[in-house]
Amino acid sequence: MWHPLNGYLREVGLTAEQRAGWDRDGFFILPGFAERPVLDAMVDRIVELARLLEQPDRRPDLIATPEKVLDGQIDPERRLSKIFRLMRTEPVFRDFATDSRLLPILADLIGPDVACFLSQFIFKNPGALGQPWHQDNYYFRMRPLPQVALWLACSASTLDNGPLWVVPGSHNEAIHDAEPDTREDAGLFYVEITTADTRSEQVVLMDPGDLLVFHSHLRHRSTDNRSDDRRAAMVYHYAHPDSTGPFTFNQDWVDVLRDGVPVTASTDPVPVGASPPG
């Protein structure tokens, strides 16, 4: 069926190099995808929200999780680990999630019907713990595949401040068994894959504005932030709108494409737990 994006998709969807990286490795990087004003606006808004969410009865549609090891920090944004469900009602995050440059890429990977089902900002402040080896679909347990993650570096991701590490090609593996993360200050619901071979792992170093696109079965981890700098990232997860799975409290399903046509989403807050697809 013809639709307004058909010609556009053919022109600016995945390049041959990106498709090859996706098929071979389960990820690729779009260098310099976002400009500094967008990154600064995201970080500034998260700081505002972190402070707002510490007040009673404010923004119940958003979910914040603390970085337990940093509980003694004075500023709310320094104690913060993640804020979820940003895409629907926060313009700077919604605008990026529906960027016209992203939609053809998502359509090439998922198909003409696409929803953003999870949006989270991650602050890895100095001293924050990393996340052990895991696969995102261990948590989602959704079909059909793939689900696609977009990981936007809002600050530099360096060897010292807790970068991502990936195992290229592991997106072709089934979901591995995982054990609970037993560290005293482990993040909420963190698990660890302990039996899979990680000798081919590689670090993903990123400059501010770089965008990592990866498959939900890709094994990845992050390390502790041992630097004096914050590592900030905005992460989106996309899937087919009619996916099946155990839909979780931190999800908020917002259509971005239907039959290849961009969708103007409602900006009305949706109560936590009230927005499965379909």
C-alpha positions as CSV (number, residue, x, y, z in Angstrom):
1,M,0.0,0.0,0.0
2,W,1.3,3.5,-0.8
3,H,1.6,5.9,2.0
4,P,3.3,9.3,2.5
5,L,6.5,7.9,3.8
6,N,7.0,5.3,1.2
7,G,9.4,7.3,-1.0
8,Y,11.1,8.8,2.0
9,L,11.7,5.4,3.5
10,R,13.4,4.2,0.4
11,E,15.6,7.3,0.4
12,V,16.8,7.6,4.0
13,G,16.2,4.2,5.8
14,L,19.0,2.0,6.7
15,T,22.2,2.3,4.7
16,A,23.8,-0.9,3.5
17,E,26.5,-0.5,6.1
18,Q,24.0,-0.1,8.9
19,R,22.0,-3.1,7.7
20,A,25.2,-5.2,7.6
21,G,26.1,-4.1,11.1
22,W,22.6,-4.9,12.4
23,D,22.5,-8.3,10.8
24,R,26.1,-9.3,11.8
25,D,26.5,-7.6,15.2
26,G,23.0,-6.6,16.4
27,F,23.9,-2.9,16.6
28,F,25.3,0.1,14.9
29,I,26.1,3.7,15.8
30,L,24.8,6.9,14.2
31,P,27.7,9.4,15.1
32,G,26.7,12.9,16.0
33,F,23.0,12.3,15.5
34,A,21.8,14.9,18.1
35,E,23.0,18.4,18.5
36,R,24.2,19.9,21.8
37,P,21.1,22.1,22.4
38,V,18.9,19.0,22.4
39,L,21.2,17.2,24.8
40,D,21.4,20.1,27.1
41,A,17.6,20.5,27.1
42,M,17.2,16.9,28.0
43,V,19.7,17.1,30.9
44,D,18.2,20.3,32.2
45,R,14.7,18.9,32.1
46,I,15.7,15.8,34.0
47,V,17.3,17.8,36.7
48,E,14.0,19.8,37.0
49,L,12.0,16.6,37.1
50,A,14.3,15.0,39.7
51,R,13.7,17.9,42.0
52,L,10.0,18.0,41.2
53,L,9.5,14.3,41.9
54,E,10.8,14.7,45.4
55,Q,7.8,16.8,46.2
56,P,4.6,15.0,47.3
57,D,1.8,14.2,44.8
58,R,3.7,15.6,41.8
59,R,3.7,13.9,38.4
60,P,2.4,10.5,39.3
61,D,2.7,9.5,35.7
62,L,6.5,9.4,35.9
63,I,8.6,6.8,37.7
64,A,12.0,7.5,39.3
65,T,14.4,4.9,40.7
66,P,17.3,5.9,43.0
67,E,21.0,5.0,42.8
68,K,21.1,3.4,46.2
69,V,24.9,3.6,46.6
70,L,24.6,7.5,46.3
71,D,21.8,7.8,48.8
72,G,23.8,10.3,50.9
73,Q,24.1,12.9,48.1
74,I,22.2,16.2,48.8
75,D,20.9,17.1,45.3
76,P,18.1,14.9,44.0
77,E,19.6,14.6,40.6
78,R,22.8,13.2,42.2
79,R,20.8,10.4,43.9
80,L,18.9,9.6,40.8
81,S,19.4,6.4,38.7
82,K,16.6,6.5,36.1
83,I,13.3,8.3,35.3
84,F,10.8,6.3,33.2
85,R,7.7,7.2,31.0
86,L,9.0,10.5,29.6
87,M,8.1,10.2,26.0
88,R,4.4,10.9,26.1
89,T,4.2,14.2,28.1
90,E,7.7,15.7,28.0
91,P,8.2,17.6,24.7
92,V,11.9,17.4,24.4
93,F,11.9,13.6,24.8
94,R,8.8,13.1,22.6
95,D,10.2,15.3,19.8
96,F,13.4,13.1,19.7
97,A,11.4,9.9,19.8
98,T,9.5,10.8,16.7
99,D,12.3,12.5,14.8
100,S,11.7,12.2,11.1
101,R,15.2,10.9,10.6
102,L,14.5,8.0,13.0
103,L,11.2,6.8,11.7
104,P,12.5,5.3,8.4
105,I,15.2,3.5,10.3
106,L,12.6,2.0,12.8
107,A,10.3,1.1,9.9
108,D,13.2,-0.7,8.2
109,L,13.9,-2.7,11.4
110,I,10.4,-3.3,12.8
111,G,7.9,-2.7,9.9
112,P,5.4,0.0,9.1
113,D,3.7,-0.2,12.5
114,V,5.9,1.0,15.4
115,A,5.3,2.0,19.0
116,C,7.6,3.4,21.6
117,F,6.8,1.4,24.7
118,L,9.6,2.4,27.1
119,S,11.5,5.7,27.6
120,Q,14.0,6.2,30.3
121,F,16.7,8.7,31.2
122,I,19.8,7.3,32.9
123,F,22.0,9.3,35.2
124,K,25.2,7.4,36.0
125,N,26.7,9.9,38.5
126,P,30.2,9.5,39.9
127,G,30.3,6.5,42.1
128,A,27.2,4.8,40.5
129,L,27.3,1.1,39.9
130,G,27.2,-0.5,36.5
131,Q,24.6,-3.1,35.3
132,P,25.7,-6.7,34.8
133,W,25.4,-8.7,31.6
134,H,21.8,-8.9,30.5
135,Q,19.5,-8.9,27.5
136,D,16.7,-6.4,27.4
137,N,14.1,-8.9,26.2
138,Y,14.8,-10.9,29.4
139,Y,12.6,-8.3,31.0
140,F,10.2,-7.7,28.1
141,R,9.6,-11.3,27.0
142,M,7.8,-9.8,24.0
143,R,7.0,-11.1,20.5
144,P,7.4,-10.5,17.6
145,L,11.1,-9.7,17.4
146,P,12.9,-7.4,17.1
147,Q,12.5,-4.8,19.8
148,V,14.8,-1.9,19.0
149,A,16.7,0.2,21.6
150,L,18.0,3.7,20.9
151,W,20.7,4.8,23.4
152,L,21.5,8.5,23.0
153,A,24.7,9.7,24.6
154,C,23.9,13.0,26.3
155,S,27.4,13.2,27.6
156,A,30.6,11.4,26.7
157,S,30.8,7.7,27.4
158,T,34.4,6.9,28.4
159,L,36.3,4.0,29.8
160,D,36.2,5.6,33.2
161,N,32.6,6.7,33.6
162,G,30.8,3.4,33.0
163,P,30.4,2.8,29.3
164,L,28.4,0.0,27.7
165,W,30.1,-3.2,26.7
166,V,28.5,-5.5,24.1
167,V,29.0,-9.0,22.7
168,P,28.7,-8.6,18.9
169,G,26.5,-11.2,17.3
170,S,24.7,-12.2,20.6
171,H,21.4,-10.9,19.2
172,N,21.1,-14.2,17.4
173,E,21.0,-16.1,20.7
174,A,18.0,-17.1,22.7
175,I,17.2,-15.4,26.0
176,H,19.7,-16.7,28.6
177,D,18.9,-17.7,32.1
178,A,20.0,-15.0,34.6
179,E,20.6,-14.7,38.3
180,P,19.6,-11.9,40.6
181,D,22.3,-9.2,41.1
182,T,23.3,-9.8,44.7
183,R,25.3,-6.6,45.2
184,E,24.1,-4.7,48.2
185,D,23.3,-1.6,46.3
186,A,22.3,-3.2,43.0
187,G,19.7,-1.4,40.8
188,L,16.0,-2.3,40.9
189,F,15.4,-5.7,39.3
190,Y,19.0,-6.1,38.0
191,V,20.0,-9.6,37.0
192,E,23.2,-11.1,35.6
193,I,24.0,-13.6,32.9
194,T,26.8,-15.7,34.3
195,T,27.2,-18.7,32.0
196,A,27.6,-17.1,28.5
197,D,30.9,-16.6,26.8
198,T,31.9,-12.8,26.8
199,R,35.5,-13.1,25.5
200,S,34.5,-11.3,22.3
201,E,33.0,-8.3,24.2
202,Q,33.9,-4.8,23.0
203,V,33.4,-1.4,24.6
204,V,31.2,1.2,23.1
205,L,32.8,4.6,23.6
206,M,30.5,7.5,22.5
207,D,30.7,11.2,22.1
208,P,27.8,13.5,23.1
209,G,25.1,13.2,20.4
210,D,26.1,9.7,19.2
211,L,23.2,7.3,19.0
212,L,23.5,3.5,19.5
213,V,20.8,1.4,17.8
214,F,20.7,-2.2,19.1
215,H,18.6,-5.4,19.3
216,S,16.8,-6.5,22.4
217,H,18.6,-9.9,22.5
218,L,22.1,-8.2,22.3
219,R,24.0,-9.1,25.5
220,H,25.4,-5.9,27.1
221,R,26.5,-4.5,30.4
222,S,27.9,-1.3,31.9
223,T,30.7,-0.8,34.4
224,D,30.9,1.4,37.5
225,N,31.4,5.1,37.1
226,R,34.9,5.6,38.6
227,S,35.4,9.1,37.2
228,D,34.4,12.6,38.4
229,D,32.0,13.0,35.5
230,R,28.4,12.1,35.1
231,R,27.5,9.7,32.3
232,A,24.0,10.7,31.0
233,A,21.9,8.9,28.4
234,M,18.4,8.9,27.1
235,V,17.1,5.4,26.0
236,Y,14.0,4.5,24.0
237,H,12.6,1.0,23.2
238,Y,10.4,0.4,20.2
239,A,8.3,-2.6,19.0
240,H,5.3,-3.6,16.9
241,P,2.2,-2.0,18.6
242,D,0.4,-5.4,18.8
243,S,3.3,-7.1,20.6
244,T,2.5,-9.7,23.3
245,G,4.3,-9.9,26.6
246,P,4.1,-9.3,30.4
247,F,3.6,-5.5,30.2
248,T,5.3,-3.8,33.1
249,F,4.7,-0.8,35.3
250,N,7.4,1.3,33.7
251,Q,6.0,0.9,30.1
252,D,3.8,3.5,28.3
253,W,2.9,2.4,24.8
254,V,2.8,5.3,22.3
255,D,2.3,4.7,18.6
256,V,4.8,6.5,16.3
257,L,4.0,4.8,13.0
258,R,0.8,3.2,11.7
259,D,1.0,1.8,8.1
260,G,4.1,3.8,7.7
261,V,2.3,7.1,8.5
262,P,3.6,9.1,11.5
263,V,1.2,9.2,14.4
264,T,0.4,12.3,16.5
265,A,0.3,10.9,20.0
266,S,-1.9,12.1,22.8
267,T,0.0,14.0,25.4
268,D,-2.4,13.2,28.2
269,P,-0.7,11.4,31.1
270,V,-1.6,7.7,31.3
271,P,-1.8,6.2,34.8
272,V,1.0,3.8,35.6
273,G,0.1,0.2,34.5
274,A,-2.8,1.4,32.3
275,S,-1.3,1.4,28.8
276,P,-0.7,-2.0,27.2
277,P,-0.7,-2.1,23.4
278,G,-3.6,-3.0,21.3
